[in-house]
Amino acid sequence: MNARDELAALAREAIYKPAASSLVTHDIADAILAAGYRKPRTITTAEELDALPVGSVVLRNGRAFQRFAPHRVNAFYEYKAWQCTDGGFVRSTKDGMSILPATVIHEADPS
């Protein structure tokens, strides 16, 4: 089953489920959100980038970058590592502007 079929099944289930509510579109929206859909958002600041938990993925110019744990080189130098799926590394030393603006395509669970 592809993504379209899964969404169609969710919509069909929301439309035909026995419910007292006549707000079918709200039921469909609730079903889609419950299935995990989140609209991608664009981040433009280093603060937004730094706030993303480890494991999050952003898209910049067609390249996906995943956040790894901050790495401390020494007492004076720390960077947050973002690894690109094509094997390249981007290290956000101070402001993270090298991969901004970016679209958040997966926000990891912070726990």
DRENTORKOL-3810 file (N, C-alpha, C; in nm, 4 decimals):
REM DRENTORKOL-3810
@n.u->0.0856; n.v->-0.1181; n.w->0.0000; ca.u->0.0000; ca.v->0.0000; ca.w->0.0000; c.u->0.0897; c.v->0.1238; c.w->0.0000
@n.u->0.0650; n.v->0.2158; n.w->-0.0951; ca.u->0.1448; ca.v->0.3377; ca.w->-0.1002; c.u->0.0830; c.v->0.4466; c.w->-0.0117
@n.u->0.1515; n.v->0.5611; n.w->-0.0017; ca.u->0.1067; ca.v->0.6691; ca.w->0.0873; c.u->-0.0320; c.v->0.7206; c.w->0.0480
@n.u->-0.0592; n.v->0.7281; n.w->-0.0829; ca.u->-0.1901; ca.v->0.7769; ca.w->-0.1282; c.u->-0.3008; c.v->0.6824; c.w->-0.0830
@n.u->-0.2764; n.v->0.5530; n.w->-0.0979; ca.u->-0.3757; ca.v->0.4541; ca.w->-0.0556; c.u->-0.3994; c.v->0.4591; c.w->0.0952
@n.u->-0.2914; n.v->0.4801; n.w->0.1711; ca.u->-0.3051; ca.v->0.4898; ca.w->0.3164; c.u->-0.3901; c.v->0.6105; c.w->0.3556
@n.u->-0.3644; n.v->0.7268; n.w->0.2901; ca.u->-0.4450; ca.v->0.8463; ca.w->0.3186; c.u->-0.5904; c.v->0.8256; c.w->0.2784
@n.u->-0.6119; n.v->0.7609; n.w->0.1637; ca.u->-0.7487; ca.v->0.7342; ca.w->0.1196; c.u->-0.8208; c.v->0.6442; c.w->0.2196
@n.u->-0.7496; n.v->0.5449; n.w->0.2720; ca.u->-0.8101; ca.v->0.4555; ca.w->0.3712; c.u->-0.8445; c.v->0.5310; c.w->0.4991
@n.u->-0.7560; n.v->0.6222; n.w->0.5409; ca.u->-0.7846; ca.v->0.7042; ca.w->0.6592; c.u->-0.9087; c.v->0.7904; c.w->0.6370
@n.u->-0.9177; n.v->0.8517; n.w->0.5187; ca.u->-1.0334; ca.v->0.9363; ca.w->0.4882; c.u->-1.1617; c.v->0.8535; c.w->0.4842
@n.u->-1.1540; n.v->0.7368; n.w->0.4209; ca.u->-1.2716; ca.v->0.6497; ca.w->0.4114; c.u->-1.3183; c.v->0.6082; c.w->0.5510
@n.u->-1.2228; n.v->0.5727; n.w->0.6368; ca.u->-1.2563; ca.v->0.5322; ca.w->0.7735; c.u->-1.3206; c.v->0.6475; c.w->0.8510
@n.u->-1.2676; n.v->0.7693; n.w->0.8323; ca.u->-1.3231; ca.v->0.8853; ca.w->0.9026; c.u->-1.4633; c.v->0.9188; c.w->0.8526
@n.u->-1.4872; n.v->0.9019; n.w->0.7224; ca.u->-1.6182; ca.v->0.9337; ca.w->0.6655; c.u->-1.7242; c.v->0.8340; c.w->0.7109
@n.u->-1.6884; n.v->0.7063; n.w->0.7110; ca.u->-1.7888; ca.v->0.6032; ca.w->0.7355; c.u->-1.7950; c.v->0.5518; c.w->0.8789
@n.u->-1.7108; n.v->0.6041; n.w->0.9669; ca.u->-1.7174; ca.v->0.5547; ca.w->1.1046; c.u->-1.8465; c.v->0.6029; c.w->1.1694
@n.u->-1.9047; n.v->0.5233; n.w->1.2555; ca.u->-2.0279; ca.v->0.5666; ca.w->1.3219; c.u->-1.9948; c.v->0.6730; c.w->1.4257
@n.u->-2.0296; n.v->0.7960; n.w->1.3938; ca.u->-2.0010; ca.v->0.9064; ca.w->1.4861; c.u->-2.1199; c.v->0.9999; c.w->1.4900
@n.u->-2.1374; n.v->1.0623; n.w->1.6006; ca.u->-2.2476; ca.v->1.1569; ca.w->1.6156; c.u->-2.2169; c.v->1.2880; c.w->1.5449
@n.u->-2.0884; n.v->1.3113; n.w->1.5168; ca.u->-2.0468; ca.v->1.4382; ca.w->1.4571; c.u->-2.0789; c.v->1.4420; c.w->1.3084
@n.u->-2.1250; n.v->1.5557; n.w->1.2632; ca.u->-2.1481; ca.v->1.5732; ca.w->1.1197; c.u->-2.0313; c.v->1.6476; c.w->1.0558
@n.u->-1.9286; n.v->1.6754; n.w->1.1325; ca.u->-1.8129; ca.v->1.7478; ca.w->1.0807; c.u->-1.7118; c.v->1.6491; c.w->1.0227
@n.u->-1.7474; n.v->1.5929; n.w->0.9079; ca.u->-1.6663; ca.v->1.4885; ca.w->0.8455; c.u->-1.5257; c.v->1.5384; c.w->0.8153
@n.u->-1.5131; n.v->1.6613; n.w->0.7685; ca.u->-1.3801; ca.v->1.7113; ca.w->0.7347; c.u->-1.2913; c.v->1.7199; c.w->0.8582
@n.u->-1.3480; n.v->1.7536; n.w->0.9722; ca.u->-1.2692; ca.v->1.7565; ca.w->1.0963; c.u->-1.2265; c.v->1.6155; c.w->1.1351
@n.u->-1.3138; n.v->1.5188; n.w->1.1146; ca.u->-1.2790; ca.v->1.3799; ca.w->1.1433; c.u->-1.1643; c.v->1.3329; c.w->1.0537
@n.u->-1.1707; n.v->1.3717; n.w->0.9266; ca.u->-1.0638; ca.v->1.3352; ca.w->0.8334; c.u->-0.9328; c.v->1.3999; c.w->0.8762
@n.u->-0.9372; n.v->1.5288; n.w->0.9084; ca.u->-0.8161; ca.v->1.5989; ca.w->0.9519; c.u->-0.7591; c.v->1.5356; c.w->1.0783
@n.u->-0.8447; n.v->1.5015; n.w->1.1728; ca.u->-0.7989; ca.v->1.4363; ca.w->1.2959; c.u->-0.7318; c.v->1.3026; c.w->1.2662
@n.u->-0.7898; n.v->1.2262; n.w->1.1733; ca.u->-0.7334; ca.v->1.0957; ca.w->1.1384; c.u->-0.5960; c.v->1.1109; c.w->1.0735
@n.u->-0.5818; n.v->1.2095; n.w->0.9864; ca.u->-0.4532; ca.v->1.2328; ca.w->0.9195; c.u->-0.3480; c.v->1.2781; c.w->1.0200
@n.u->-0.3845; n.v->1.3691; n.w->1.1097; ca.u->-0.2902; ca.v->1.4142; ca.w->1.2127; c.u->-0.2529; c.v->1.3008; c.w->1.3074
@n.u->-0.3500; n.v->1.2179; n.w->1.3425; ca.u->-0.3230; ca.v->1.1043; ca.w->1.4312; c.u->-0.2284; c.v->1.0042; c.w->1.3651
@n.u->-0.2310; n.v->0.9989; n.w->1.2318; ca.u->-0.1416; ca.v->0.9088; ca.w->1.1594; c.u->0.0011; c.v->0.9625; c.w->1.1531
@n.u->0.0215; n.v->1.0869; n.w->1.1994; ca.u->0.1569; ca.v->1.1406; ca.w->1.2076; c.u->0.1907; c.v->1.2506; c.w->1.1098
@n.u->0.0972; n.v->1.2944; n.w->1.0258; ca.u->0.1283; ca.v->1.3996; ca.w->0.9296; c.u->0.1549; c.v->1.5311; c.w->1.0006
@n.u->0.2616; n.v->1.5975; n.w->0.9603; ca.u->0.2914; ca.v->1.7327; ca.w->1.0052; c.u->0.3393; c.v->1.8109; c.w->0.8843
@n.u->0.2867; n.v->1.9295; n.w->0.8654; ca.u->0.3287; ca.v->2.0135; ca.w->0.7545; c.u->0.4745; c.v->2.0546; c.w->0.7762
@n.u->0.5588; n.v->2.0381; n.w->0.6744; ca.u->0.6978; ca.v->2.0812; ca.w->0.6899; c.u->0.7035; c.v->2.2315; c.w->0.7185
@n.u->0.7982; n.v->2.2721; n.w->0.8032; ca.u->0.8119; ca.v->2.4141; ca.w->0.8344; c.u->0.9523; c.v->2.4599; c.w->0.7985
@n.u->0.9644; n.v->2.5866; n.w->0.7660; ca.u->1.0937; ca.v->2.6431; ca.w->0.7306; c.u->1.1514; c.v->2.7161; c.w->0.8505
@n.u->1.2781; n.v->2.6893; n.w->0.8779; ca.u->1.3474; ca.v->2.7622; ca.w->0.9835; c.u->1.4510; c.v->2.8530; c.w->0.9187
@n.u->1.4710; n.v->2.9696; n.w->0.9789; ca.u->1.5604; ca.v->3.0683; ca.w->0.9194; c.u->1.6663; c.v->3.1202; c.w->1.0153
@n.u->1.6578; n.v->3.0831; n.w->1.1425; ca.u->1.7530; ca.v->3.1363; ca.w->1.2402; c.u->1.8343; c.v->3.0244; c.w->1.3050
@n.u->1.9507; n.v->3.0620; n.w->1.3542; ca.u->2.0363; ca.v->2.9661; ca.w->1.4241; c.u->1.9684; c.v->2.9144; c.w->1.5498
@n.u->1.8892; n.v->2.9988; n.w->1.6138; ca.u->1.8185; ca.v->2.9572; ca.w->1.7357; c.u->1.7204; c.v->2.8443; c.w->1.7059
@n.u->1.6468; n.v->2.8560; n.w->1.5943; ca.u->1.5531; ca.v->2.7502; ca.w->1.5553; c.u->1.6281; c.v->2.6209; c.w->1.5222
@n.u->1.7417; n.v->2.6341; n.w->1.4555; ca.u->1.8230; ca.v->2.5181; ca.w->1.4201; c.u->1.8760; c.v->2.4501; c.w->1.5461
@n.u->1.9274; n.v->2.5292; n.w->1.6393; ca.u->1.9816; ca.v->2.4743; ca.w->1.7642; c.u->1.8743; c.v->2.4094; c.w->1.8506
@n.u->1.7497; n.v->2.4537; n.w->1.8365; ca.u->1.6406; ca.v->2.3997; ca.w->1.9182; c.u->1.5956; c.v->2.2609; c.w->1.8722
@n.u->1.6363; n.v->2.2197; n.w->1.7530; ca.u->1.5956; ca.v->2.0880; ca.w->1.7025; c.u->1.6685; c.v->1.9778; c.w->1.7787
@n.u->1.5960; n.v->1.8741; n.w->1.8209; ca.u->1.6604; ca.v->1.7651; ca.w->1.8944; c.u->1.7484; c.v->1.6781; c.w->1.8041
@n.u->1.8411; n.v->1.6080; n.w->1.8661; ca.u->1.9271; ca.v->1.5132; ca.w->1.7951; c.u->1.8384; c.v->1.4125; c.w->1.7221
@n.u->1.8731; n.v->1.3850; n.w->1.5964; ca.u->1.7952; ca.v->1.2931; ca.w->1.5146; c.u->1.7032; c.v->1.3636; c.w->1.4168
@n.u->1.6862; n.v->1.4949; n.w->1.4333; ca.u->1.6014; ca.v->1.5716; ca.w->1.3417; c.u->1.6673; c.v->1.5799; c.w->1.2046
@n.u->1.5843; n.v->1.6025; n.w->1.1012; ca.u->1.6342; ca.v->1.6106; ca.w->0.9642; c.u->1.5801; c.v->1.7373; c.w->0.8998
@n.u->1.6708; n.v->1.8120; n.w->0.8332; ca.u->1.6304; ca.v->1.9312; ca.w->0.7594; c.u->1.6724; c.v->1.9153; c.w->0.6139
@n.u->1.6040; n.v->1.9877; n.w->0.5266; ca.u->1.6323; ca.v->1.9846; ca.w->0.3835; c.u->1.6786; c.v->2.1229; c.w->0.3411
@n.u->1.7939; n.v->2.1295; n.w->0.2738; ca.u->1.8493; ca.v->2.2567; ca.w->0.2274; c.u->1.9033; c.v->2.2362; c.w->0.0867
@n.u->1.8488; n.v->2.3092; n.w->-0.0088; ca.u->1.8926; ca.v->2.3001; ca.w->-0.1484; c.u->1.8962; c.v->2.1564; c.w->-0.1998
@n.u->1.7939; n.v->2.0786; n.w->-0.1648; ca.u->1.7844; ca.v->1.9419; ca.w->-0.2132; c.u->1.8705; c.v->1.8416; c.w->-0.1393
@n.u->1.9413; n.v->1.8846; n.w->-0.0359; ca.u->2.0257; ca.v->1.7950; ca.w->0.0430; c.u->1.9670; c.v->1.7814; c.w->0.1829
@n.u->1.9587; n.v->1.6574; n.w->0.2312; ca.u->1.9048; ca.v->1.6310; ca.w->0.3648; c.u->2.0192; c.v->1.6230; c.w->0.4653
@n.u->2.0018; n.v->1.6914; n.w->0.5791; ca.u->2.1011; ca.v->1.6917; ca.w->0.6858; c.u->2.0358; c.v->1.6414; c.w->0.8137
@n.u->2.1033; n.v->1.5473; n.w->0.8811; ca.u->2.0523; ca.v->1.4947; ca.w->1.0077; c.u->2.1399; c.v->1.5455; c.w->1.1208
@n.u->2.0747; n.v->1.5822; n.w->1.2320; ca.u->2.1483; ca.v->1.6340; ca.w->1.3467; c.u->2.2001; c.v->1.5206; c.w->1.4344
@n.u->2.3261; n.v->1.5323; n.w->1.4703; ca.u->2.3894; ca.v->1.4396; ca.w->1.5636; c.u->2.4209; c.v->1.5136; c.w->1.6926
@n.u->2.4631; n.v->1.4424; n.w->1.7948; ca.u->2.4904; ca.v->1.5031; ca.w->1.9254; c.u->2.6003; c.v->1.6083; c.w->1.9136
@n.u->2.5888; n.v->1.7168; n.w->1.9924; ca.u->2.6960; ca.v->1.8170; ca.w->1.9932; c.u->2.8289; c.v->1.7508; c.w->2.0301
@n.u->2.9341; n.v->1.7994; n.w->1.9698; ca.u->3.0666; ca.v->1.7416; ca.w->1.9922; c.u->3.1583; c.v->1.8499; c.w->2.0475
@n.u->3.2196; n.v->1.8223; n.w->2.1605; ca.u->3.3095; ca.v->1.9192; ca.w->2.2225; c.u->3.4532; c.v->1.8818; c.w->2.1878
@n.u->3.5211; n.v->1.9713; n.w->2.1159; ca.u->3.6591; ca.v->1.9478; ca.w->2.0759; c.u->3.7530; c.v->1.9786; c.w->2.1920
@n.u->3.7322; n.v->2.0926; n.w->2.2553; ca.u->3.8087; ca.v->2.1304; ca.w->2.3739; c.u->3.7263; c.v->2.2319; c.w->2.4525
@n.u->3.7818; n.v->2.2893; n.w->2.5554; ca.u->3.7061; ca.v->2.3799; ca.w->2.6417; c.u->3.6592; c.v->2.5053; c.w->2.5694
@n.u->3.7238; n.v->2.5395; n.w->2.4585; ca.u->3.6917; ca.v->2.6647; ca.w->2.3897; c.u->3.6177; c.v->2.6459; c.w->2.2574
@n.u->3.6050; n.v->2.5225; n.w->2.2118; ca.u->3.5494; ca.v->2.5011; ca.w->2.0784; c.u->3.4497; c.v->2.3863; c.w->2.0796
@n.u->3.3271; n.v->2.4179; n.w->2.0479; ca.u->3.2223; ca.v->2.3168; ca.w->2.0408; c.u->3.1417; c.v->2.3417; c.w->1.9140
@n.u->3.1035; n.v->2.2370; n.w->1.8437; ca.u->3.0160; ca.v->2.2543; ca.w->1.7285; c.u->2.9065; c.v->2.1493; c.w->1.7319
@n.u->2.8004; n.v->2.1777; n.w->1.6617; ca.u->2.6909; ca.v->2.0829; ca.w->1.6466; c.u->2.7038; c.v->2.0224; c.w->1.5076
@n.u->2.7082; n.v->1.8917; n.w->1.5001; ca.u->2.7332; ca.v->1.8247; ca.w->1.3727; c.u->2.6032; c.v->1.7950; c.w->1.2997
@n.u->2.6004; n.v->1.8287; n.w->1.1735; ca.u->2.4906; ca.v->1.7933; ca.w->1.0836; c.u->2.5509; c.v->1.7116; c.w->0.9714
@n.u->2.5049; n.v->1.5886; n.w->0.9542; ca.u->2.5584; ca.v->1.5022; ca.w->0.8503; c.u->2.4626; c.v->1.4980; c.w->0.7330
@n.u->2.5186; n.v->1.5154; n.w->0.6145; ca.u->2.4394; ca.v->1.5092; ca.w->0.4919; c.u->2.4330; c.v->1.3642; c.w->0.4452
@n.u->2.3200; n.v->1.3261; n.w->0.3875; ca.u->2.3012; ca.v->1.1876; ca.w->0.3435; c.u->2.3965; c.v->1.1472; c.w->0.2320
@n.u->2.4554; n.v->1.2443; n.w->0.1616; ca.u->2.5492; ca.v->1.2078; ca.w->0.0550; c.u->2.6913; c.v->1.1905; c.w->0.1082
@n.u->2.7082; n.v->1.1947; n.w->0.2399; ca.u->2.8387; ca.v->1.1710; ca.w->0.3001; c.u->2.9115; c.v->1.2970; c.w->0.3408
@n.u->2.8642; n.v->1.4135; n.w->0.2967; ca.u->2.9297; ca.v->1.5381; ca.w->0.3348; c.u->2.8947; c.v->1.5766; c.w->0.4772
@n.u->2.9810; n.v->1.6527; n.w->0.5412; ca.u->2.9541; ca.v->1.7004; ca.w->0.6765; c.u->2.9467; c.v->1.8518; c.w->0.6762
@n.u->2.8540; n.v->1.9054; n.w->0.7531; ca.u->2.8465; ca.v->2.0487; ca.w->0.7761; c.u->2.8554; c.v->2.0668; c.w->0.9257
@n.u->2.9452; n.v->2.1484; n.w->0.9693; ca.u->2.9589; ca.v->2.1730; ca.w->1.1123; c.u->2.9162; c.v->2.3156; c.w->1.1412
@n.u->2.8209; n.v->2.3300; n.w->1.2282; ca.u->2.7667; ca.v->2.4599; ca.w->1.2639; c.u->2.8480; c.v->2.5137; c.w->1.3814
@n.u->2.9474; n.v->2.5958; n.w->1.3525; ca.u->3.0387; ca.v->2.6379; ca.w->1.4579; c.u->2.9801; c.v->2.7456; c.w->1.5481
@n.u->2.9263; n.v->2.8518; n.w->1.4907; ca.u->2.8742; ca.v->2.9597; ca.w->1.5743; c.u->2.7267; c.v->2.9855; c.w->1.5488
@n.u->2.6918; n.v->3.0092; n.w->1.4228; ca.u->2.5543; ca.v->3.0510; ca.w->1.3965; c.u->2.4737; c.v->2.9527; c.w->1.3131
@n.u->2.5337; n.v->2.8494; n.w->1.2581; ca.u->2.4605; ca.v->2.7494; ca.w->1.1809; c.u->2.4056; c.v->2.7992; c.w->1.0491
@n.u->2.4478; n.v->2.9158; n.w->1.0054; ca.u->2.3895; ca.v->2.9761; ca.w->0.8859; c.u->2.4228; c.v->2.9000; c.w->0.7577
@n.u->2.5184; n.v->2.8091; n.w->0.7609; ca.u->2.5579; ca.v->2.7386; ca.w->0.6394; c.u->2.4489; c.v->2.6475; c.w->0.5846
@n.u->2.3515; n.v->2.6074; n.w->0.6670; ca.u->2.2435; ca.v->2.5221; ca.w->0.6158; c.u->2.1071; c.v->2.5889; c.w->0.6338
@n.u->2.1068; n.v->2.7211; n.w->0.6409; ca.u->1.9808; ca.v->2.7953; ca.w->0.6558; c.u->1.9561; c.v->2.8827; c.w->0.5348
@n.u->1.8312; n.v->2.9078; n.w->0.4980; ca.u->1.7095; ca.v->2.8521; ca.w->0.5555; c.u->1.6964; c.v->2.7043; c.w->0.5196
@n.u->1.6233; n.v->2.6327; n.w->0.6005; ca.u->1.6049; ca.v->2.4893; ca.w->0.5790; c.u->1.4619; c.v->2.4504; c.w->0.6133
@n.u->1.4157; n.v->2.3444; n.w->0.5511; ca.u->1.2826; ca.v->2.2914; ca.w->0.5784; c.u->1.2957; c.v->2.1716; c.w->0.6709
@n.u->1.2258; n.v->2.1751; n.w->0.7829; ca.u->1.2276; ca.v->2.0630; ca.w->0.8771; c.u->1.1376; c.v->1.9541; c.w->0.8199
@n.u->1.1971; n.v->1.8385; n.w->0.7875; ca.u->1.1168; ca.v->1.7295; ca.w->0.7327; c.u->1.0951; c.v->1.6177; c.w->0.8341
@n.u->1.1722; n.v->1.6200; n.w->0.9432; ca.u->1.1500; ca.v->1.5249; ca.w->1.0533; c.u->1.2028; c.v->1.5880; c.w->1.1811
@n.u->1.1163; n.v->1.6000; n.w->1.2805; ca.u->1.1593; ca.v->1.6492; ca.w->1.4107; c.u->1.1585; c.v->1.5314; c.w->1.5073
@n.u->1.2773; n.v->1.4945; n.w->1.5517; ca.u->1.2930; ca.v->1.3773; ca.w->1.6375; c.u->1.2293; c.v->1.4000; c.w->1.7739
@n.u->1.1964; n.v->1.2902; n.w->1.8390; ca.u->1.1444; ca.v->1.2953; ca.w->1.9751; c.u->1.2585; c.v->1.3361; c.w->2.0671
@n.u->1.2422; n.v->1.4438; n.w->2.1432; ca.u->1.3527; ca.v->1.4936; ca.w->2.2256; c.u->1.3918; c.v->1.4032; c.w->2.3419
@n.u->1.3153; n.v->1.3004; n.w->2.3702; ca.u->1.3482; ca.v->1.2155; ca.w->2.4859; c.u->1.4583; c.v->1.1173; c.w->2.4575
END
